[in-house]
Amino acid sequence: MSGQPDMRVRLGRLELDNPVMVASGTFGFGREYEQLVAIERLGAIVTKGLSLQPRPGNPAPRIAETPAGLLNSIGLENPGLQVFLDDKLPWLRRQRPAVVVNIFGTTVDEYARLAARLDAAEGVDALEVNISCPNVERGGLTFGADAGAAAEVAAAVRSATGKPVLVKLTPNVTDIVAIARRVAACGVDGLVLINTLRGMAIDIHSGRPRLGNVIGGLSGPAIRPVAVRAVYEVAQALDVPLVGCGGICGWQDAVEFMLAGARAVQIGSATFRRPGTAVEILPGIEKFLRQTGRSSVGELCGALETGD
C-alpha cells in the first residue's frame, strides 16, 4: 500500500486525530511533560483524576516496583475542580490533542456535579469516569464492582453533560462483560478497559507493607494479558467503542489491543520509564498498517482471526 494511512478514530461523538492517548494519573495535567514529549502528536491527553474538592492523597510510600509492573497507592491526589478550571485548563485548551478530563467521586451526586460543572468548560472535549472508587453511601464497595452502581454513575454523568462520556472499568470483578453491558446501556460514548488490578507487596526485612496504604493498584506489562482478554470479551459481546489500557510499552502491544477490539489505546506506566513512549508508538502503528495493506487504523479494530 502506498500513501499515509488514515489514523483518525471516533469514540462515539469524540473524534481523535489518532488512536494514541495517555492514561489518567500518568501524565499529570499535560504541562508537566511539555519539555519531554511532542504533545501535539498525541490523540488525546487524559488528565489526572479530578474531584470536586482537593485531595491530599495517601501516606507515603506511594509507589513500589514489581518484577513486571508498578504498584501505586497515590490516593487520587489532585488540586480540585476550581484549581483545574483556573490554572490547568487554560494551557490544555491551547494544545492540539483532545482533552479528556478524568473524574471521580464518592457519591453519585458528586459525579453528577462534576460533570455539570465541566459541561460548561470550554476546552474540555470529553469526560472519562473513574468508577474504581469507594461508594460511601454503600459501605465503601467500589462503584465499578457492582453493575447497578456502575450504571447509576454512568447514567448520572450522561444526564449532567452533553459532552462525550467514556467510562473506565475496573478488572477487579467476576464478570466485566455484565458490568460493561449495564454501563453501555446508559448511552455512554465508549468504555476504557482496564484500570489497575488490586495488589500488595511486603518488605520481608522490615516486615512492613511496601506501600503506606498497604494495598495499591498494579499496572504495567504484568496486567496486559488480563486487559487484552477484557477488551476481547467485551468486544465480542457489545457494539460499543472501546479503549484498551494496561501494560502497553510499544506499538506491538497497541496493535494487540486493537486486534482484540479496541479503537484506541492509552499509555500509562510506560511513560514513567520512557516519557516519549506514547508518541513513539504512533509511527510503529502506521508502518504496520502499510506493511499489512491497511488504509486506515480502523481496519485493525476487532480483526483478530480465530479458528481454522
C-alpha positions in Angstrom: 0.0 0.0 0.0 1.3 3.5 -0.8 0.4 6.7 0.9 -0.3 7.6 4.5 -2.9 5.5 6.3 -5.8 7.3 7.9 -5.1 7.4 11.7 -8.3 9.2 12.7 -10.6 7.4 15.1 -14.1 8.0 16.5 -15.2 7.0 20.0 -18.9 7.8 19.9 -19.0 11.5 19.4 -15.4 12.0 20.3 -13.1 12.4 17.3 -9.3 12.0 17.7 -6.5 12.7 15.2 -5.0 9.3 16.1 -5.7 6.4 18.5 -2.9 7.1 21.0 -3.9 8.6 24.3 -2.1 9.0 27.6 -3.7 7.3 30.7 -5.1 9.2 33.6 -2.7 9.5 36.6 0.5 9.0 34.5 0.7 12.3 32.6 -0.4 14.9 35.2 -2.4 17.6 33.5 -0.1 17.5 30.5 2.1 20.6 31.1 4.4 18.6 33.3 5.6 16.8 30.1 5.7 19.7 27.6 9.6 19.8 27.7 9.8 16.0 27.3 7.2 14.9 24.8 5.9 16.2 21.5 2.4 16.6 22.9 0.9 17.8 19.7 1.4 14.3 18.3 -1.0 12.7 20.8 -4.5 11.8 20.0 -5.7 12.8 23.5 -4.5 13.9 26.9 -6.4 12.2 29.7 -5.9 14.3 32.8 -5.1 13.2 36.3 -8.2 12.2 38.2 -10.3 15.2 39.4 -12.6 15.6 42.3 -14.9 18.4 43.4 -12.6 19.3 46.3 -8.8 19.0 46.7 -7.5 15.6 47.9 -4.1 15.2 49.7 -3.8 11.5 48.7 -2.4 8.5 50.6 0.5 8.4 53.0 4.0 7.6 51.6 5.5 5.4 50.3 3.1 5.5 47.4 4.9 3.5 44.7 6.6 0.1 44.7 8.2 -1.6 41.7 7.3 -5.2 40.9 9.1 -7.6 38.5 6.8 -6.7 35.6 5.0 -3.6 36.7 4.3 -1.0 39.3 2.2 -0.8 42.4 0.8 2.6 43.2 -1.3 4.0 46.0 -1.4 7.7 45.2 -4.9 8.0 46.6 -6.2 10.2 43.8 -4.3 13.3 45.0 -5.5 16.3 43.0 -6.0 20.1 43.4 -9.7 20.0 43.0 -12.1 21.3 40.3 -11.7 25.0 40.8 -7.9 25.0 40.6 -8.1 22.8 37.5 -10.5 25.3 35.8 -8.4 28.3 36.8 -4.8 27.1 36.5 -4.7 23.9 34.4 -7.4 24.1 31.7 -6.2 27.4 30.1 -2.9 25.7 29.0 -4.7 22.5 28.0 -7.2 24.2 25.7 -4.3 25.7 23.7 -3.0 22.2 22.8 -3.8 20.2 19.7 -4.8 16.8 21.3 -8.3 16.3 22.6 -8.7 17.0 26.3 -10.4 14.2 28.3 -10.9 15.0 32.0 -11.0 12.0 34.3 -13.4 12.5 37.1 -14.3 10.6 40.3 -16.4 10.9 43.4 -17.6 9.1 46.5 -21.3 9.6 45.8 -23.4 9.6 42.6 -24.2 13.2 43.3 -20.5 14.2 43.3 -20.0 12.6 39.9 -23.1 14.4 38.5 -22.0 17.8 40.0 -18.5 17.4 38.5 -19.9 16.6 35.1 -22.3 19.5 35.2 -19.5 22.0 36.0 -17.2 20.6 33.3 -20.0 20.6 30.8 -19.8 24.4 30.7 -16.0 24.5 30.5 -14.5 25.5 27.1 -11.7 23.2 26.1 -12.9 20.0 27.7 -13.7 17.6 24.8 -14.9 14.6 26.9 -15.1 13.1 30.3 -13.6 9.8 31.5 -15.4 8.4 34.5 -13.4 6.5 37.1 -15.7 4.1 38.8 -12.9 2.3 40.7 -13.8 4.4 43.8 -15.5 3.6 47.1 -19.2 4.4 47.3 -19.5 5.9 50.8 -23.3 5.5 50.6 -23.0 1.7 50.2 -20.4 0.8 52.8 -17.3 1.5 50.7 -17.9 -1.0 47.9 -16.4 0.4 44.7 -18.9 1.6 42.2 -17.3 -0.4 39.5 -17.7 -3.7 41.3 -21.5 -3.6 41.1 -23.3 -3.4 37.8 -26.2 -1.4 39.3 -23.9 1.1 41.0 -21.8 1.4 37.9 -24.8 2.1 35.7 -26.2 4.6 38.2 -23.0 6.7 38.0 -22.9 6.4 34.2 -26.5 7.5 33.9 -26.0 10.4 36.2 -23.0 11.7 34.3 -24.7 11.1 31.0 -27.6 13.2 32.2 -25.4 16.0 33.5 -23.4 16.7 30.4 -23.7 17.0 26.7 -20.0 16.2 26.2 -18.8 12.7 25.2 -18.5 10.3 28.1 -16.1 7.4 28.5 -16.3 5.1 31.5 -13.2 3.3 32.8 -13.9 -0.2 34.1 -12.2 -2.0 36.9 -10.9 -5.5 36.3 -11.5 -6.4 40.0 -14.8 -8.1 39.2 -16.1 -11.6 38.4 -17.9 -10.7 35.1 -16.7 -7.5 33.4 -19.0 -8.1 30.4 -22.1 -7.8 32.7 -20.9 -4.5 34.0 -19.9 -3.2 30.6 -23.4 -4.1 29.3 -25.2 -2.2 32.0 -22.9 0.9 31.6 -23.1 0.9 27.8 -26.9 0.8 28.0 -26.7 4.3 29.7 -25.7 5.8 26.3 -22.1 6.5 27.0 -19.7 7.1 24.1 -17.2 4.4 25.0 -15.6 2.2 27.6 -12.0 2.1 28.8 -10.6 -1.2 29.8 -8.9 -1.6 32.2 -8.0 0.2 35.4 -5.4 -1.3 37.7 -5.5 -4.7 39.5 -5.5 -4.7 43.3 -2.2 -5.9 44.8 0.3 -5.5 47.6 3.9 -6.1 48.3 5.8 -6.7 51.6 9.3 -5.8 52.6 10.5 -9.1 54.2 13.3 -7.4 56.1 11.2 -4.8 57.9 8.1 -7.0 58.0 6.1 -4.0 56.8 4.0 -3.3 53.6 5.9 -1.6 50.9 3.0 0.9 50.4 1.9 3.3 53.1 -1.8 2.4 52.3 -0.9 -1.4 52.3 -2.8 -2.2 49.1 -2.4 -0.5 45.8 -3.1 -0.8 42.1 -0.9 -2.9 39.8 -0.1 -1.6 36.4 2.5 -2.4 33.7 3.2 -5.3 31.4 2.1 -7.9 34.0 -1.5 -6.9 33.5 -1.5 -6.7 29.7 -2.9 -10.2 29.1 -5.7 -9.5 31.6 -6.5 -6.2 29.8 -6.4 -7.8 26.3 -8.8 -10.5 27.4 -11.2 -8.0 28.9 -11.2 -6.0 25.7 -11.8 -9.1 23.6 -14.6 -10.4 25.8 -16.5 -7.0 25.8 -15.9 -6.5 22.1 -17.4 -9.9 21.4 -20.5 -9.2 23.5 -21.2 -5.5 22.8 -21.2 -3.0 20.0 -19.6 -0.1 21.9 -16.3 1.8 21.2 -13.5 0.5 23.4 -10.2 2.0 24.5 -7.5 -0.5 25.6 -5.3 0.2 28.5 -2.9 -1.8 30.6 0.8 -2.6 30.1 1.3 -1.1 26.6 5.0 -0.5 26.2 5.4 -0.5 22.4 3.5 -0.4 19.1 3.1 -4.1 19.0 1.2 -4.0 22.3 -1.1 -1.3 20.9 -1.8 -3.4 17.8 -2.6 -6.4 20.0 -5.3 -4.4 21.8 -6.8 -3.2 18.5 -6.9 -6.7 17.0 -8.8 -7.7 20.2 -11.4 -4.9 19.5 -10.1 -1.6 20.8 -10.4 1.5 18.6 -7.8 3.5 20.6 -5.3 2.8 23.3 -3.9 4.6 26.4 -0.3 4.5 27.5 0.2 4.6 31.3 3.1 3.4 33.5 5.4 3.1 30.5 5.5 6.9 30.5 7.4 6.8 33.8 10.2 4.7 32.3 10.3 6.5 28.9 8.3 9.7 28.8 8.0 9.7 25.0 6.5 6.2 24.8 3.1 7.3 23.6 4.3 9.4 20.7 7.0 6.8 19.8 4.2 4.2 19.3 2.4 6.1 16.6 5.0 5.6 13.7 5.1 1.9 14.5 1.3 1.5 14.1 1.5 3.5 10.8 4.3 1.3 9.5 2.4 -1.9 10.4 -0.7 -0.6 8.6 1.3 0.0 5.4 3.0 -3.4 5.7 -0.3 -5.2 6.1 -2.0 -3.3 3.3 -4.5 -1.4 5.5 -5.6 2.1 4.6 -6.9 3.1 8.0 -6.3 2.3 11.6 -10.0 1.4 11.9 -9.3 -1.7 9.9 -7.4 -3.1 12.8 -10.3 -2.9 15.2 -11.5 -6.4 16.0 -9.6 -8.0 13.1 -8.4 -10.9 15.3 -8.6 -14.2 13.4 -9.7 -17.3 15.4 -10.3 -20.9 14.4 -9.2 -22.5 11.2 
